């Protein structure tokens, strides 16, 4: 009888526990649902959330980052404002302008912009881009002369760099941004790095045939650099930092590429396949080649050079790549021209030059393509057709020269 009573009590306790768990889960679910609903309702009270926009990060050799939200399409009045979400981080210096730089009315959901989560855009004209811009304070991080930031968003981001930044690292891969102001981070999950001081340090290497110089740049010290000759050329040096980024500029005449890079612990003199680390060779010319790689601990770097046969094969590959690049450049020249950054006056003027929007929203392009497709041009009318095209071009030029951009206040 006692055993039966204990079993009944145990069963009753388990039943009560399950009921309690269900009640707790129901309370938690209700709280989450109410929180989400209230947040959605609050956003709807502020205005309609903008989904189509271009987000631009402007970074340099300073901690603050300038952010621009560029809205190109759409128009709305003060009776139906739009809102955009401010990116995470401390923010300040909000300004909302059109592509000409004229200020537009705006507000935010907090008492101050620094306390706000949303920017409320009161009005936008259909023919003008809207740009909401602000600073993210202390966004970029600098350590040992290396600027760094992890970008992680579920949307695309344009990252634009100041003119004094020539080389950046995207997920440890070097990218030359000398001729390109920035990069497009699609579905952005990227670590961006660049050196505060791009000055290379020179190390002198002694060999049996004389001396040569290797230039390097790193966010920490390297030591005990030496060069081994014989059957294979090997450049050795020691590293101490647990996360160290390296650039070496090597004269090809003295040390042939392509290279293999190995990272071993101290006193390990054997180079195994498992010791090989990722490297990137870039900026090769007739005299030098640059190589970059990253080390993640204390140990020894061994850079192994190539044989003359391997080096010749690499040179042939580079020549083929250059030939293809020239071919692609010619193709790109035929395709079109480079477009300016969204949200600028140049972008709007380029759009106006090539076409304008009619009342139905269909783009009318200034082009003779449609006319030429309507029928074949007869040989007897070639001269008249050419004259007609020239006259048409002159008329279009005259019209384009007298169009004035009208803008509502």
Secondary structure, DSSP 8 states (H G I E B T S, - for coil): -HHHHHHHHHHHHHHHHHHHHHHHHHHHHHHHHHHHHHHHHHHHHH-EE----EEEEEE-SSS-EEEEEEE-S--B-TTS-EEEE--SS-EEEEEEEETT--B--EEESSSSGGG-SEEEE--B-TTS-EEEEEEETT-SEEETTEEEEEEE-SS-EEEEE-TT--EEEETTEEEE-SSSSEEEETT-EEEEEEES----EEEEEEETTEEEEEEEEESS-EEEEEEE-SSS-EEEEEE--SSEEEEEEEETTTS-SS-EEEEE-TT-----GGGB--EEEE---SSEEEEEEEE-SSEEEEEE---HHHHHHHHHHHHHHHHHHHHHHHHHHHH------TTSHHHHHHHHHHEEE-TTS-EEE--SHHHHHTS---GGGHHHHHHHHHHHHHHHHHHHHH-------
